[in-house]
Each structure stands twice: as structure tokens, then as C-alpha cells.
Amino acid sequence: MRIARRLVAFSLVVLALFATTMLPATATEEPTDTTAATETTVASSGGARAEPAVTVPVEAADTGPDDWTYRYLIPTLIALAVLVVIATTIQYFLQVVRKRYKVVE
């Protein structure tokens, strides 16, 4: 039973690695056999510069303060994740490692 679990876990890891590395690498476009070049012609405007149909004013970049999510939520979630990892490690050692060895008197 133990070997079957290890085999299933190993196969899942191999499948996950295959799905994240090999499948995107093979997802390329197939080359086409037609190698004809497309020719474009540009209409001459007599040397005059053409005016754009619509002019869009350039807006200055907003350099205001950061959103509240960057200032408060993200550092809070990082700190919470660190606390969860520390608490899980402590709980593991208190429940598993502590009971692993018995004092023989």
C-alpha cells in the first residue's frame, strides 16, 4: 500500500512537471509551406505630411499614492502566511516528533 501511494505521488509530480514545461514548449504555430512575400505600396502624398484623423492629448502619468492593497493588504497576507508556516512547523514537532520517541524506564 505504501509503495502504491509513493508511485501515485511520483506519477502526479512527473505529470505536473510535464504539464508545466513540455506542453507550453510544444504549443507553437506550425510553419506554413507558402513563403510568398506580401507586397505593400505606399501612396505618395507629394512630400506633405498627412494629418491624423483624431488627435489624442497625452495625459501625464498618475504619480499619486499607492492603492491601499499594496500598502496594507499584501504585507498583511505575507505576514499571515509566515505565521501559518511557523505554526504548522511547531504543531508538527509537538504532535509527531514528540510522540515518536518513548522514554524507557
PASEBA-1860 file (N, C-alpha, C; in nm, 3 decimals):
! residues 105
1> MRIARRLV> 0.083/-0.119/0.000/0.000/0.000/0.000/0.087/0.125/0.000 ~ 0.196/0.116/0.075/0.285/0.230/0.084/0.353/0.257/-0.049 ~ 0.390/0.151/-0.117/0.457/0.166/-0.246/0.360/0.224/-0.348 ~ 0.234/0.184/-0.341/0.135/0.237/-0.435/0.115/0.386/-0.414 ~ 0.113/0.430/-0.290/0.098/0.573/-0.263/0.217/0.651/-0.315 ~ 0.336/0.596/-0.294/0.456/0.663/-0.345/0.457/0.668/-0.497 ~ 0.413/0.561/-0.559/0.408/0.556/-0.704/0.307/0.657/-0.758 ~ 0.192/0.667/-0.694/0.091/0.765/-0.736/0.143/0.907/-0.716
9> AFSLVVLA> 0.207/0.934/-0.603/0.261/1.067/-0.578/0.370/1.102/-0.678 ~ 0.457/1.006/-0.707/0.563/1.030/-0.804/0.506/1.056/-0.942 ~ 0.407/0.978/-0.982/0.348/0.998/-1.114/0.275/1.132/-1.123 ~ 0.214/1.177/-1.015/0.150/1.308/-1.016/0.252/1.420/-1.029 ~ 0.364/1.406/-0.963/0.470/1.506/-0.974/0.526/1.510/-1.116 ~ 0.550/1.394/-1.174/0.601/1.387/-1.311/0.499/1.446/-1.408 ~ 0.372/1.417/-1.389/0.268/1.471/-1.475/0.258/1.622/-1.462 ~ 0.270/1.674/-1.340/0.265/1.818/-1.320/0.384/1.887/-1.386
17> LFATTMLP> 0.502/1.827/-1.372/0.620/1.885/-1.438/0.606/1.881/-1.589 ~ 0.553/1.772/-1.641/0.532/1.761/-1.785/0.433/1.866/-1.834 ~ 0.325/1.883/-1.758/0.221/1.978/-1.800/0.270/2.122/-1.794 ~ 0.359/2.154/-1.702/0.404/2.292/-1.690/0.525/2.324/-1.775 ~ 0.596/2.223/-1.824/0.715/2.253/-1.904/0.702/2.209/-2.049 ~ 0.662/2.088/-2.073/0.663/2.036/-2.210/0.544/2.082/-2.293 ~ 0.427/2.089/-2.234/0.310/2.129/-2.312/0.320/2.272/-2.363 ~ 0.360/2.371/-2.283/0.376/2.505/-2.339/0.489/2.513/-2.442
25> ATATEEPT> 0.593/2.431/-2.427/0.704/2.435/-2.521/0.663/2.380/-2.657 ~ 0.571/2.285/-2.660/0.529/2.227/-2.787/0.410/2.300/-2.848 ~ 0.359/2.398/-2.782/0.242/2.471/-2.833/0.286/2.587/-2.920 ~ 0.356/2.557/-3.028/0.399/2.661/-3.120/0.319/2.649/-3.249 ~ 0.320/2.753/-3.325/0.248/2.750/-3.452/0.324/2.665/-3.552 ~ 0.249/2.596/-3.633/0.310/2.514/-3.735/0.353/2.602/-3.851 ~ 0.471/2.579/-3.906/0.515/2.662/-4.019/0.431/2.629/-4.143 ~ 0.403/2.731/-4.219/0.326/2.711/-4.342/0.423/2.693/-4.458
33> DTTAATET> 0.375/2.625/-4.561/0.460/2.599/-4.677/0.467/2.718/-4.772 ~ 0.373/2.808/-4.763/0.374/2.924/-4.852/0.473/3.026/-4.800 ~ 0.568/3.060/-4.883/0.671/3.156/-4.844/0.663/3.281/-4.931 ~ 0.547/3.306/-4.986/0.532/3.423/-5.071/0.529/3.549/-4.985 ~ 0.603/3.647/-5.027/0.610/3.772/-4.953/0.492/3.860/-4.992 ~ 0.444/3.934/-4.896/0.335/4.027/-4.921/0.394/4.161/-4.962 ~ 0.344/4.213/-5.070/0.395/4.342/-5.117/0.295/4.450/-5.079 ~ 0.346/4.561/-5.028/0.262/4.674/-4.994/0.309/4.796/-5.070
41> TVASSGGA> 0.215/4.878/-5.103/0.250/5.002/-5.173/0.206/5.118/-5.087 ~ 0.283/5.223/-5.088/0.253/5.341/-5.010/0.218/5.453/-5.107 ~ 0.103/5.513/-5.083/0.061/5.623/-5.170/0.146/5.745/-5.139 ~ 0.195/5.808/-5.241/0.276/5.928/-5.219/0.183/6.047/-5.200 ~ 0.218/6.131/-5.105/0.133/6.246/-5.077/0.200/6.375/-5.124 ~ 0.291/6.365/-5.215/0.355/6.483/-5.269/0.453/6.546/-5.173 ~ 0.502/6.470/-5.076/0.600/6.522/-4.982/0.538/6.589/-4.861 ~ 0.408/6.609/-4.860/0.343/6.673/-4.746/0.314/6.567/-4.640
49> RAEPAVTV> 0.317/6.609/-4.518/0.291/6.518/-4.407/0.140/6.506/-4.385 ~ 0.089/6.383/-4.374/-0.054/6.362/-4.356/-0.093/6.393/-4.213 ~ -0.208/6.453/-4.195/-0.259/6.486/-4.063/-0.339/6.368/-4.008 ~ -0.331/6.342/-3.878/-0.409/6.232/-3.822/-0.558/6.267/-3.819 ~ -0.641/6.163/-3.821/-0.785/6.185/-3.822/-0.832/6.237/-3.687 ~ -0.777/6.185/-3.579/-0.816/6.226/-3.445/-0.687/6.249/-3.366 ~ -0.679/6.362/-3.300/-0.563/6.387/-3.214/-0.599/6.354/-3.071 ~ -0.513/6.279/-3.006/-0.534/6.238/-2.868/-0.432/6.309/-2.782
57> PVEAADTG> -0.478/6.388/-2.683/-0.381/6.456/-2.598/-0.308/6.357/-2.507 ~ -0.182/6.383/-2.484/-0.101/6.296/-2.399/-0.128/6.333/-2.254 ~ -0.170/6.231/-2.177/-0.201/6.255/-2.036/-0.078/6.222/-1.952 ~ -0.058/6.301/-1.849/0.055/6.276/-1.760/0.026/6.152/-1.677 ~ 0.132/6.079/-1.645/0.116/5.958/-1.564/0.076/5.997/-1.422 ~ -0.016/5.919/-1.365/-0.063/5.944/-1.230/0.043/5.898/-1.131 ~ 0.100/5.990/-1.057/0.203/5.955/-0.960/0.150/5.970/-0.818 ~ 0.022/5.944/-0.800/-0.041/5.955/-0.669/0.004/5.844/-0.577
65> PDDWTYRY> -0.051/5.842/-0.459/-0.012/5.738/-0.362/-0.058/5.600/-0.409 ~ 0.010/5.499/-0.357/-0.025/5.362/-0.392/-0.163/5.327/-0.339 ~ -0.221/5.226/-0.399/-0.351/5.179/-0.351/-0.335/5.120/-0.212 ~ -0.446/5.111/-0.141/-0.440/5.058/-0.005/-0.404/4.910/-0.005 ~ -0.431/4.841/-0.116/-0.398/4.699/-0.119/-0.248/4.677/-0.115 ~ -0.174/4.763/-0.182/-0.028/4.748/-0.180/0.030/4.790/-0.047 ~ -0.034/4.882/0.018/0.021/4.933/0.143/-0.014/4.846/0.263 ~ -0.132/4.787/0.265/-0.178/4.716/0.385/-0.208/4.569/0.362
73> LIPTLIAL> -0.282/4.537/0.256/-0.331/4.401/0.239/-0.221/4.303/0.205 ~ -0.134/4.337/0.113/-0.029/4.244/0.071/0.071/4.217/0.183 ~ 0.124/4.317/0.254/0.214/4.284/0.366/0.144/4.205/0.477 ~ 0.016/4.231/0.498/-0.058/4.155/0.599/-0.069/4.009/0.558 ~ -0.098/3.983/0.431/-0.109/3.844/0.385/0.025/3.772/0.389 ~ 0.133/3.843/0.359/0.265/3.781/0.367/0.298/3.746/0.512 ~ 0.271/3.837/0.604/0.297/3.810/0.746/0.210/3.694/0.795 ~ 0.086/3.688/0.751/-0.003/3.579/0.790/0.047/3.446/0.736
81> AVLVVIAT> 0.096/3.445/0.614/0.149/3.320/0.556/0.272/3.273/0.633 ~ 0.357/3.365/0.673/0.475/3.328/0.751/0.433/3.271/0.886 ~ 0.334/3.332/0.950/0.285/3.281/1.078/0.224/3.142/1.064 ~ 0.152/3.118/0.956/0.092/2.987/0.933/0.201/2.881/0.916 ~ 0.306/2.914/0.842/0.414/2.817/0.822/0.484/2.788/0.955 ~ 0.509/2.891/1.035/0.573/2.871/1.165/0.483/2.789/1.258 ~ 0.354/2.820/1.262/0.262/2.747/1.349/0.248/2.601/1.305 ~ 0.247/2.576/1.176/0.238/2.439/1.127/0.363/2.360/1.163
89> TIQYFLQV> 0.479/2.424/1.152/0.604/2.356/1.189/0.606/2.323/1.337 ~ 0.566/2.416/1.421/0.563/2.392/1.566/0.463/2.282/1.600 ~ 0.347/2.286/1.537/0.245/2.185/1.563/0.294/2.046/1.520 ~ 0.364/2.038/1.409/0.417/1.910/1.363/0.515/1.853/1.465 ~ 0.606/1.935/1.513/0.704/1.885/1.609/0.640/1.850/1.742 ~ 0.538/1.922/1.783/0.473/1.891/1.910/0.389/1.764/1.902 ~ 0.327/1.738/1.789/0.238/1.623/1.780/0.303/1.498/1.724 ~ 0.398/1.513/1.631/0.454/1.395/1.565/0.588/1.357/1.625
97> VRKRYKVV> 0.680/1.448/1.628/0.814/1.415/1.674/0.816/1.386/1.823 ~ 0.735/1.455/1.896/0.731/1.435/2.041/0.681/1.295/2.076 ~ 0.588/1.242/1.999/0.533/1.110/2.027/0.614/0.998/1.961 ~ 0.712/1.034/1.881/0.788/0.933/1.810/0.878/0.853/1.904 ~ 0.935/0.918/2.001/1.028/0.851/2.091/0.965/0.838/2.229 ~ 0.983/0.721/2.291/0.932/0.698/2.425/1.050/0.673/2.518 ~ 1.040/0.725/2.637/1.143/0.704/2.736/1.118/0.571/2.803 ~ 1.216/0.485/2.799/1.205/0.353/2.861/1.268/0.361/2.998
105> E> 1.189/0.325/3.101/1.240/0.332/3.239/1.253/0.196/3.298
END
